[in-house]
């Protein structure tokens, strides 16, 4: 019986190809958008992390609440205290840091590799398996003696040679470097600037480190080194580790947090810094930590496509209602001849199922093509971006969405069409009591308009945010600025490193077209910023007065090359670029906080950069605040020191101010570095303009998608209104003819039809406005420079919608006003 209904429905749809194609495309657009965004939602928010028992993995986040610092790194001693004390709720804790460095290939040329230093229990805790060799043993991480403290002055001796570290290779690097030859086990890797690595194992394919991008953790390290972690209680403020924990089976997050609180109290008792900084170890599920930043945007996009699918369903429901009204006489005749209501409902639902099935197939195809574009424009902070694809879960969602869609747009028209008033329909003439479109069809249009208005309002808010983020003053001139890193082994002494920097800077400055050269670490918008504590003389007697500021090491000439405005005082000179001169430059935000209503130049603040305890630093200049980490928020205050103060060699990120397109200088920079030292490696070459564009990527991504969905929704709503008005004019032709025959002018008829359309839209906008006041609150974390309830945006969207309604209503109204009364009455 079902197959018979489906065959009959398919034949009926073939007789009305325009209706069938319109319905399939409409549902296909809705299903396609839902499928594409669900593939992102599934990968980012729903799919378990690729580790053993991932639901028990947590991040230990080190917060300094007194200084408003979240997710601070752990020191050696704090990590070992946490690992040694939290034994009831946790199986274990492991530590990891990661970065990039060059190592020589077999031909001696440098290759950039991604590395990670991990505690020896790391792979056991994460549940990683090895393809060859062995895992790290606890003895591989035996700490070496801690060297005596020193001030690191210009005359400091070169550090003692480091013992080799034990290394495990990623499977990809094992294949790339050694061709999969197991003789690599036991070989020694030469690592300039660090301990050599003795290869003991190879990881199985696919293992990855999943951290938010701002954690500066490489996702696919090539080489993993066993870290030798000494228990150094004297330097609890020398921090470097990200810490992952595994809860015991059955332990709740609340119980785990309670045990971490106990450890925190112990740390506060033994460490004055932990006590005065308000140190707090926060336990957070690893997956939650990974997606915290992107969850609001992904949820908002998923909500937007669900709205779009509902609008598509409403549109097809309207088409089916119109089609049902055109088939009223046929259905009445079938009922009069003995057809029962259930048979009529089944046949109408069969048509809905066929439309939904074909629309789902089209939608999956559109999603498959769209996912590639989606990944291409997605922001870098979207985790697991490379894993987004259509899998079984996504296909199941698409099938359920198609089934749900068929119910949404099929049931109401089926019920409406399956109970015809047989006698009235068979006796009916063309005349009807008034100009109306049917309450159900009108209600569907109102629903479309309301949902569409919510989407348009959201897209309007995102447009305002994008315009605001483009107007943000980043604190420097990003145009004609090339940035890159120079990695490689540097001389072991401060004097040697200073000479190395001078020679490299002179070579860059000699490149034709280069107007200025600067070096820093970190580079604005490049990641890696690290807060340090600072305070005025109040902090001497009350350490809780210490605050946090972002810290940047620069070479003299940095502010001139970056075109950073100098507010007061001066910038660094070569005379300041030595280890024994505690000269500081601060930004305007810190100056206002430390010395309100007075000049900061010539004053001193306490700051902690290279010594265990804070030192006094003299402020020689105040510069404009830079957007270091994000364009959406101002970020922390900033402190700058010279590279010489840090014993030279820290400022490894260079910036060249050029006369033309900075990308045209990349090859010349590489050639110059190769001639200077072929073991050095240039990487991360990009213009500062491109870094600014990347910083806008999250807002742009949400704007493009929500705007696209809103545009499609507006088109569907317009088509829905046009369909209703066209049907009204067609079905009321005789009535319109009577009106015109008794004296109604064409303008009056035109106004009736347009007014009818505008009333439908006004009702939908009113409902949508009330709903948007609540729904747009979910966009709060994504908005920049605009509030979720923005009267200008709401008014603009309403005005545009009324304009759209007027344009859509114009064509049916014009056709109605142009009717010939005599011809219209002949249809009676």
C-alpha positions in Angstrom: 0.0 0.0 0.0 2.8 2.4 0.8 4.6 1.7 -2.4 1.3 2.3 -4.3 0.9 5.7 -2.6 4.5 6.6 -3.4 4.1 5.7 -7.0 0.9 7.7 -7.3 2.5 10.6 -5.6 5.5 10.5 -7.9 3.1 10.5 -10.9 1.3 13.5 -9.5 4.5 15.4 -8.9 5.6 14.7 -12.5 2.5 16.4 -13.7 3.5 19.6 -11.8 7.2 19.9 -12.4 7.5 23.6 -11.4 5.9 22.8 -8.0 8.1 19.7 -7.5 11.4 21.4 -8.5 10.6 24.5 -6.4 9.8 22.3 -3.4 12.9 20.1 -3.8 15.3 23.1 -4.2 13.7 24.9 -1.2 14.1 21.8 1.0 17.5 21.1 -0.4 18.7 24.6 0.6 17.5 24.1 4.1 18.8 20.6 4.5 22.1 21.5 2.8 22.7 24.4 5.2 21.8 22.3 8.2 24.0 19.4 7.1 27.0 21.6 6.5 26.8 23.4 9.8 26.0 20.2 11.7 29.2 18.7 10.3 31.0 21.5 12.1 28.9 21.1 15.2 29.4 17.4 15.3 33.2 17.6 14.9 33.8 20.6 17.2 31.2 20.1 19.9 29.8 16.5 19.8 32.5 14.1 18.7 34.6 12.7 21.6 38.2 13.6 21.8 40.5 11.0 20.2 42.0 9.8 23.5 41.4 6.9 25.9 38.2 7.5 28.0 38.2 11.2 27.0 35.3 12.1 29.3 37.7 11.6 32.3 40.4 14.0 30.9 40.6 17.4 32.4 42.7 20.5 32.2 44.2 21.9 35.3 43.9 25.7 34.7 46.1 27.9 36.9 44.2 31.1 37.5 45.6 34.2 39.3 42.3 35.7 40.5 43.8 38.7 42.3 45.5 39.8 39.0 42.6 38.8 36.7 44.8 36.2 34.9 43.2 33.0 33.6 44.8 29.8 32.5 48.3 30.7 33.6 51.1 28.1 33.1 52.4 25.9 35.9 55.8 26.0 37.4 57.8 22.8 37.9 57.1 22.7 41.7 53.4 23.5 41.3 53.0 20.7 38.8 54.9 18.2 40.9 52.9 19.3 44.0 49.6 18.8 42.2 50.7 15.5 40.8 51.9 14.2 44.1 49.1 15.4 46.3 45.9 14.9 44.2 45.7 11.1 44.5 42.1 10.5 45.6 40.1 11.8 42.7 42.8 11.7 40.0 44.7 8.8 38.4 47.6 11.1 37.4 48.6 14.4 35.9 50.9 15.0 32.9 52.6 18.1 31.7 53.3 19.4 28.1 54.8 22.4 26.3 55.3 22.7 22.6 56.9 24.9 20.0 58.9 25.0 16.8 62.6 24.9 16.0 64.9 24.1 13.1 67.0 20.9 13.0 69.4 19.9 10.3 68.3 17.4 7.7 70.5 14.7 6.3 72.0 17.1 3.8 72.6 19.8 6.5 69.9 22.2 5.4 67.6 23.3 8.2 64.0 22.0 8.5 61.4 23.4 10.8 60.0 20.8 13.1 57.2 21.0 15.6 58.3 19.7 19.0 56.7 18.9 22.4 58.3 18.4 25.8 56.2 16.1 27.9 56.4 14.4 31.3 57.3 10.8 30.9 53.8 9.6 31.8 52.2 11.7 29.1 51.4 9.0 26.5 50.2 6.5 29.2 47.8 9.1 30.6 46.4 10.0 27.1 46.2 6.4 26.0 48.5 6.7 23.0 49.9 3.6 21.3 53.3 3.2 19.7 54.0 1.7 16.2 57.6 1.0 17.0 60.1 1.1 19.9 59.0 1.9 23.4 57.3 4.5 25.5 59.1 6.8 27.8 60.2 5.3 31.1 60.2 7.3 34.3 64.0 7.2 34.3 64.0 9.0 31.0 63.0 12.2 32.9 65.6 12.1 35.6 66.2 15.7 36.5 69.7 17.1 36.1 71.3 19.3 38.8 69.9 22.8 38.8 72.7 25.4 37.9 73.4 28.1 40.4 71.4 31.3 40.2 73.0 34.2 38.4 72.0 37.6 37.0 72.9 36.6 33.5 75.0 39.7 32.9 77.1 40.4 29.8 80.0 38.5 31.2 78.1 35.3 32.1 79.7 32.1 31.1 78.2 29.9 28.5 75.8 27.3 29.9 77.1 23.7 30.4 76.3 21.1 27.8 72.9 19.5 28.3 72.6 15.7 28.5 70.7 14.1 25.6 67.0 13.8 25.9 64.9 10.7 24.9 62.6 11.3 21.9 59.6 9.7 20.4 58.8 10.5 16.7 55.4 11.1 15.2 54.5 8.6 12.6 54.4 11.2 9.9 57.9 12.5 10.7 59.2 8.9 11.0 58.0 8.3 7.4 59.2 11.6 6.1 62.6 11.7 7.7 63.5 8.0 7.9 61.3 6.5 5.2 59.6 4.2 7.8 62.9 2.4 8.5 63.0 1.0 12.0 66.7 1.5 12.2 65.8 5.1 13.3 65.2 3.6 16.8 68.4 4.4 18.8 69.7 7.1 16.4 70.6 10.6 17.8 68.9 13.7 16.4 71.0 16.8 16.4 69.0 19.7 17.9 70.7 23.1 17.7 70.1 25.2 20.8 68.8 22.2 22.8 69.8 18.8 24.0 70.2 16.2 21.2 67.5 13.5 21.1 67.9 9.8 21.3 65.0 8.1 19.4 63.3 5.4 21.5 60.0 5.0 19.8 57.5 6.0 17.1 53.8 6.9 17.8 51.0 5.3 15.9 49.5 7.4 13.2 47.0 10.2 13.9 47.9 11.2 17.5 47.3 14.9 18.0 47.3 17.5 20.8 44.0 19.3 21.0 44.3 22.7 22.7 42.7 26.1 21.9 45.0 28.0 19.5 45.8 30.7 22.0 47.5 28.0 24.2 50.4 28.0 21.7 50.4 24.2 21.6 51.2 22.5 18.3 48.5 20.1 17.2 50.8 17.6 15.4 54.3 17.7 17.0 57.0 15.9 14.9 59.2 15.0 17.9 58.3 14.4 21.5 61.0 14.9 24.1 60.9 13.4 27.6 61.2 16.4 29.9 63.6 16.4 32.9 61.5 18.2 35.4 63.4 19.3 38.5 61.7 20.0 41.8 62.8 23.7 42.0 60.8 25.3 44.9 62.8 28.5 44.6 61.4 29.4 41.3 57.6 28.8 41.5 57.1 31.8 39.4 59.1 30.4 36.5 56.2 28.8 34.6 56.0 26.8 31.4 53.7 23.8 31.7 50.2 23.0 30.5 48.8 20.3 32.8 46.3 17.5 31.8 44.7 15.3 34.4 42.7 12.1 34.3 40.0 11.6 36.9 39.4 8.1 38.4 36.3 6.2 37.1 33.2 7.4 38.8 34.7 10.6 40.1 32.6 13.7 39.5 34.0 17.1 38.4 32.8 18.6 41.7 34.8 16.0 43.7 37.9 16.6 41.5 37.6 20.3 42.0 37.4 19.9 45.7 40.6 17.9 45.8 42.3 20.6 43.6 41.1 23.2 46.1 42.9 21.4 48.8 46.1 21.4 46.8 45.6 25.1 46.1 45.4 25.8 49.8 48.7 24.0 50.3 50.4 26.0 47.6 49.1 29.2 49.2 50.6 28.2 52.5 54.1 27.5 51.0 54.2 30.2 48.3 53.7 33.9 49.1 53.2 34.6 45.4 50.4 32.0 45.2 48.8 33.6 48.3 49.0 37.3 47.2 48.2 36.5 43.5 45.0 34.6 44.5 46.2 31.4 42.8 43.4 29.0 42.1 43.6 25.6 40.3 40.5 25.3 38.2 39.6 21.8 36.9 37.8 21.9 33.5 36.9 19.1 31.2 39.4 19.0 28.4 36.8 19.0 25.7 35.0 22.0 27.3 38.3 23.9 27.5 38.9 23.2 23.8 35.6 24.6 22.6 34.9 27.4 25.1 35.8 30.2 22.7 34.0 28.9 19.6 30.9 27.3 21.2 28.7 30.5 21.1 29.5 31.0 17.4 28.9 27.3 16.5 25.6 27.2 18.5 24.5 30.5 16.9 25.1 29.1 13.4 23.3 25.9 14.2 20.4 27.9 15.4 20.4 30.0 12.3 20.3 27.0 9.9 17.5 25.5 12.0 15.5 28.7 11.5 16.4 28.5 7.8 15.1 24.9 7.6 11.9 26.0 9.4 11.4 28.8 6.9 12.0 26.4 4.0 9.4 24.0 5.5 7.0 26.8 5.9 7.5 27.8 2.3 6.9 24.3 1.0 3.9 24.0 3.3 2.5 27.1 1.7 3.1 25.7 -1.8 1.3 22.5 -0.8 -1.6 24.5 0.6 -1.9 26.4 -2.6 -1.6 23.2 -4.6 -4.2 21.6 -2.3 -6.6 24.5 -2.9 -6.2 24.1 -6.6 -7.0 20.4 -6.2 -10.1 20.9 -4.0 -12.6 19.9 -6.7 -10.5 16.8 -7.5 -10.3 15.8 -3.9 -14.0 16.5 -3.3 -14.9 14.3 -6.3 -12.7 11.5 -4.9 -14.4 11.8 -1.5 -17.8 11.8 -3.1 -16.9 8.6 -5.0 -16.0 6.8 -1.7 -12.4 7.8 -1.0 -11.8 8.0 2.8 -9.9 10.7 4.6 -7.0 8.4 5.6 -6.3 7.5 2.0 -6.2 11.2 1.0 -3.9 12.0 3.9 -1.5 9.1 3.0 -1.3 10.3 -0.6 -0.6 13.9 0.4 2.0 12.8 2.9 3.6 10.5 0.3 4.1 13.6 -1.9 5.7 15.3 1.1 8.0 12.4 1.8 9.2 12.3 -1.9 9.9 16.0 -1.9 11.8 15.7 1.4 13.8 12.7 0.2 14.8 14.3 -3.0 15.5 17.6 -1.2 17.7 15.7 1.4 19.7 14.1 -1.4 20.2 17.5 -3.0 21.0 19.0 0.4 23.7 16.5 1.2 25.3 17.2 -2.2 25.2 20.9 -1.5 26.7 20.3 1.9 29.5 18.1 0.5 30.5 20.9 -1.9 30.0 23.6 0.7 32.1 22.1 3.5 35.3 22.6 1.5 34.4 26.3 1.2 33.4 26.4 4.8 36.7 25.0 5.9 38.5 27.5 3.7 36.9 30.5 5.3 36.8 29.2 8.9 38.8 31.0 11.5 42.0 29.3 12.8 40.5 29.1 16.4 38.0 26.6 15.2 39.4 23.3 16.7 39.7 20.1 14.7 39.2 22.0 11.5 40.9 19.4 9.4 38.5 16.7 10.7 35.3 18.3 9.5 33.6 16.0 7.0 30.3 14.2 6.2 30.3 10.9 8.2 27.6 8.5 9.3 26.4 10.7 12.1 26.0 13.7 9.7 24.1 11.5 7.2 21.9 10.2 10.0 21.2 13.8 11.0 20.4 14.8 7.4 18.0 11.8 7.1 16.2 12.8 10.4 16.1 16.4 9.3 14.5 15.4 6.0 12.0 13.2 7.8 11.2 16.0 10.2 10.9 18.4 7.4 8.4 16.2 5.6 6.3 16.1 8.7 6.5 19.9 9.2 5.4 20.9 5.7 3.3 17.8 4.9 1.0 17.1 7.8 -0.9 20.4 8.0 -1.6 20.6 4.2 -2.6 16.9 4.2 -5.1 17.4 7.0 -6.4 20.5 5.4 -6.9 19.0 2.0 -8.2 15.7 3.3 -11.4 17.1 4.7 -13.1 19.0 1.9 -16.6 20.4 2.2 -17.8 18.3 -0.7 -21.2 19.9 -1.3 -19.9 23.5 -1.0 -17.0 22.8 -3.3 -19.0 21.0 -6.0 -21.7 23.8 -5.9 -19.2 26.6 -5.6 -18.8 29.4 -8.1 -15.9 31.7 -8.4 -17.3 34.3 -6.0 -16.1 34.4 -2.4 -17.0 36.6 0.5 -13.9 38.7 0.6 -10.4 39.3 -0.3 -8.5 36.8 1.9 -5.9 34.0 1.5 -7.0 31.5 4.1 -6.0 31.6 7.7 -3.6 28.7 7.5 -1.7 30.1 4.5 -1.5 33.5 6.1 -0.3 32.0 9.4 2.5 30.2 7.5 3.6 33.4 5.9 3.6 35.2 9.2 5.7 32.5 10.7 8.2 32.7 7.8 8.5 36.5 8.2 9.0 36.2 12.0 11.8 33.7 11.7 13.4 35.6 8.8 13.3 38.8 10.7 15.2 37.2 13.6 17.9 36.0 11.2 18.1 39.3 9.5 18.4 41.1 12.8 21.3 38.7 13.8 23.0 39.4 10.5 22.6 43.1 11.0 24.2 42.9 14.4 27.1 40.9 12.9 27.5 43.6 10.1 27.7 46.3 12.8 30.3 44.2 14.7 32.4 43.6 11.5 32.3 47.4 10.8 33.4 48.1 14.4 36.3 45.6 14.3 37.6 47.2 11.1 37.6 50.6 12.8 39.6 49.3 15.8 42.8 51.2 16.3 45.5 48.5 16.7 48.1 50.9 18.1 50.4 50.7 15.1 50.4 50.9 11.3 49.9 47.4 9.9 50.4 48.5 6.2 53.6 47.7 4.3 54.9 45.6 7.2 56.4 42.2 6.7 56.8 39.9 9.8 58.7 36.6 10.1 60.7 34.6 12.6 64.3 33.6 12.3 65.0 30.3 14.1 68.3 28.6 14.7 71.2 28.1 16.9 72.6 31.4 18.3 75.9 32.1 20.1 76.0 30.9 23.7 77.0 34.2 25.3 75.1 37.5 25.6 77.8 39.3 23.8 77.8 36.8 20.9 74.0 37.0 20.6 74.1 40.8 20.6 76.6 40.7 17.7 74.4 38.2 15.9 71.4 40.5 16.2 73.3 43.5 15.0 74.6 41.7 11.9 71.2 40.3 11.0 69.6 43.7 11.5 72.2 45.4 9.3 71.6 42.9 6.5 67.9 43.4 6.6 68.3 47.1 6.6 70.5 46.9 3.5 67.8 45.2 1.4 66.6 47.8 -1.2 63.2 49.1 -0.3 63.4 48.4 3.4 62.7 51.6 5.3 63.0 50.3 8.9 63.8 47.1 10.8 62.4 45.9 14.1 62.5 42.8 16.2 60.4 41.7 19.1 58.9 38.8 21.0 56.1 38.3 20.8 54.7 40.1 17.8 51.3 41.8 18.1 48.5 39.5 16.9 51.0 36.7 16.6 50.3 34.9 19.8 52.6 33.9 22.7 52.0 36.9 25.0 52.8 36.3 28.6 51.6 38.3 31.6 54.1 39.5 34.2 53.4 41.2 37.5 53.9 44.8 38.2 53.1 47.3 40.9 53.8 50.7 42.3 55.5 51.3 45.7 52.2 50.2 47.4 53.0 46.6 46.4 56.1 46.7 48.6 54.0 46.6 51.7 50.9 44.9 50.2 51.8 42.3 47.6 48.1 41.9 46.7 48.5 45.3 44.9 50.5 43.6 42.2 48.7 43.5 38.9 49.4 41.7 35.6 50.5 43.2 32.3 51.5 41.7 28.9 55.2 41.6 28.4 57.1 42.3 25.2 60.9 42.2 24.5 61.9 44.6 21.7 65.0 46.0 19.9 65.6 49.7 19.8 63.8 51.1 16.8 60.7 48.9 17.3 58.2 51.7 17.9 59.6 53.7 15.0 59.3 50.7 12.6 55.8 49.8 13.8 54.7 53.5 13.6 53.4 53.2 17.2 52.5 56.7 18.5 54.7 57.9 21.4 52.5 59.6 23.9 55.2 60.9 26.3 58.9 60.6 26.8 61.1 58.7 24.4 61.7 55.3 22.9 64.6 52.9 23.5 68.1 53.8 22.3 71.1 51.5 21.8 72.4 52.6 25.1 69.4 51.1 26.8 70.0 47.7 25.1 72.1 46.2 27.8 71.5 43.8 30.7 72.3 46.4 33.4 69.8 49.1 32.4 66.3 48.6 33.9 64.5 51.0 31.4 60.9 50.5 30.7 58.4 51.7 28.2 54.7 51.3 29.1 51.5 51.8 27.2 49.0 54.5 27.9 46.6 52.1 29.6 49.2 51.1 32.3 50.2 54.8 32.7 46.7 55.8 33.4 46.3 53.0 35.9 49.6 53.5 37.7 49.8 57.3 37.6 46.4 58.8 37.0 46.4 62.6 36.3 50.2 62.8 36.2 53.1 62.0 33.9 54.5 58.5 34.1 57.8 59.4 32.5 60.7 59.4 35.0 58.7 57.4 37.6 59.4 53.8 38.7 57.4 50.7 38.9 58.2 47.2 40.2 58.1 44.5 37.6 59.2 40.9 37.4 60.8 39.7 34.1 64.2 37.9 34.6 64.6 37.6 38.3 62.7 35.6 40.9 61.5 38.8 42.6 60.3 42.1 41.1 62.9 44.8 40.4 62.5 48.5 40.0 62.3 49.8 36.5 62.4 53.4 35.3 59.8 54.5 32.8 61.4 56.4 29.9 58.4 56.5 27.6 54.7 56.0 27.2 53.2 54.7 23.9 49.8 54.0 22.5 48.1 50.8 23.6 48.5 47.9 21.1 45.9 45.2 20.3 48.3 42.3 21.0 46.0 39.3 21.3 42.6 40.2 19.9 40.8 42.9 18.0 37.5 42.3 19.9 38.9 43.2 23.3 41.5 45.8 24.3 43.5 43.2 26.4 45.9 43.8 29.2 48.2 46.7 29.8 51.7 46.4 28.3 55.3 46.7 29.5 58.3 46.8 27.1 61.9 46.0 27.9 64.9 45.9 25.6 66.2 42.6 24.2 69.5 43.5 25.9 67.9 43.6 29.3 66.9 39.9 28.7 70.5 39.0 27.8 69.9 39.3 24.0 68.4 36.7 21.7 64.8 36.7 22.9 63.5 39.0 20.1 63.3 36.4 17.3 60.3 37.8 15.5 61.3 40.5 13.0 59.3 43.2 11.2 60.4 45.1 8.1 58.8 48.4 7.1 58.8 48.3 3.2 58.2 50.7 0.4 55.8 48.4 -1.5 54.0 45.1 -1.1 55.7 43.4 1.9 55.1 39.9 0.4 57.4 40.8 -2.4 60.3 40.9 0.1 60.0 37.3 1.4 62.5 35.8 -1.1 65.0 38.6 -0.5 64.8 38.0 3.2 65.3 34.3 2.8 68.3 34.8 0.6 69.9 37.3 3.0 69.5 34.9 5.9 70.9 32.0 3.9 73.9 34.0 3.0 74.4 35.0 6.6 74.0 31.6 8.1 72.7 28.6 6.1 71.7 26.8 9.3 69.1 29.5 10.2 65.5 29.1 9.2 63.0 31.8 8.2 59.3 30.9 8.9 55.9 32.4 9.5 56.4 35.0 6.8 53.3 37.1 6.5 52.3 40.7 6.2 50.9 42.4 9.2 47.8 43.2 7.2 47.2 39.5 6.8 47.6 39.1 10.5 44.9 41.7 11.1 42.7 40.0 8.6 43.1 36.7 10.5 42.2 38.4 13.7 38.9 39.4 12.0 38.3 35.9 10.8 35.9 34.8 13.5 33.6 37.8 13.1 33.8 37.5 9.3 33.0 33.8 9.4 29.9 34.3 11.5 28.9 37.3 9.4 29.2 35.5 6.1 27.2 32.5 7.2 24.5 34.2 9.2 24.2 36.8 6.4 24.0 34.1 3.7 21.3 32.2 5.7 19.4 35.4 6.3 19.5 36.3 2.6 18.2 32.8 1.6 15.5 33.1 4.3 14.5 36.6 3.1 14.2 35.2 -0.5 12.1 32.3 0.8 9.8 34.6 2.8 9.4 36.8 -0.3 8.5 33.8 -2.4 6.0 32.7 0.2 4.3 36.1 0.3 4.3 36.2 -3.5 2.8 32.8 -3.7 0.0 33.7 -1.3 -0.8 37.0 -3.0 -0.7 35.4 -6.5 -3.1 32.7 -5.3 -5.4 35.2 -3.7 -5.6 37.2 -6.9 -6.1 34.1 -9.0 -8.8 32.7 -6.8 -10.6 36.0 -6.3 -10.5 37.1 -9.9 -14.3 37.1 -10.1 -14.6 39.1 -6.9 -12.1 41.7 -8.1 -14.1 42.0 -11.3 -17.3 42.7 -9.4 -15.5 45.3 -7.3 -14.2 47.0 -10.4 -17.6 46.7 -12.3 -19.4 48.6 -9.5 -16.9 51.4 -9.5 -13.7 50.4 -7.6 -10.8 52.2 -9.4 -7.6 50.1 -10.2 -5.7 52.1 -7.6 -8.1 50.9 -5.0 -7.7 47.3 -6.0 -3.9 47.8 -6.1 -3.9 49.2 -2.6 -6.0 46.3 -1.3 -3.6 43.7 -2.5 -0.5 45.6 -1.4 -2.1 46.4 2.0 -2.9 42.8 2.5 0.7 41.8 1.9 2.1 44.6 4.1 -0.3 43.5 6.9 1.0 40.0 6.8 4.6 41.2 6.9 3.8 43.7 9.7 2.3 40.9 11.8 5.3 38.7 11.2 7.7 41.5 12.0 5.9 42.3 15.3 6.2 38.6 16.3 9.8 38.4 15.1 10.7 41.6 17.0 9.5 40.2 20.3 11.4 36.9 19.7 14.5 38.7 18.5 14.8 40.6 21.7 15.5 37.3 23.4 17.2 35.4 20.7 19.9 38.0 20.0 21.1 37.8 23.6 22.8 34.5 22.5 25.0 36.6 20.2 26.3 38.8 23.0 29.8 37.1 23.2 30.2 37.5 19.4 29.3 41.1 19.1 31.8 44.0 19.0 30.9 47.6 19.6 27.2 46.9 19.5 24.7 45.6 22.0 22.3 42.6 21.3 19.4 45.0 21.5 20.4 47.7 19.1 17.5 50.0 18.1 19.2 51.2 14.9 19.7 47.6 13.7 16.1 46.5 14.6 14.6 49.6 12.9 16.8 49.2 9.8 15.9 45.5 9.4 12.2 46.3 9.8 12.4 49.1 7.2 14.2 46.8 4.7 11.6 44.1 5.3 8.7 46.5 4.6 10.5 47.6 1.4 10.8 43.9 0.5 7.1 43.3 1.2 6.2 46.3 -1.0 8.3 45.0 -3.9 6.9 41.5 -3.6 3.3 42.7 -3.3 3.7 45.0 -6.3 3.6 42.3 -9.0 0.4 40.5 -7.9 -1.2 43.9 -7.1 -0.4 45.2 -10.5 -1.9 42.2 -12.2 -5.0 42.5 -10.1 -5.4 46.3 -10.9 -4.9 45.5 -14.6 -7.8 43.0 -14.8 -10.6 43.6 -17.3 -13.9 43.5 -15.4 -15.8 42.0 -18.3 -13.2 39.2 -18.7 -13.1 38.6 -14.9 -16.9 38.3 -14.7 -17.0 35.9 -17.6 -15.1 33.5 -15.3 -18.1 33.6 -13.1 
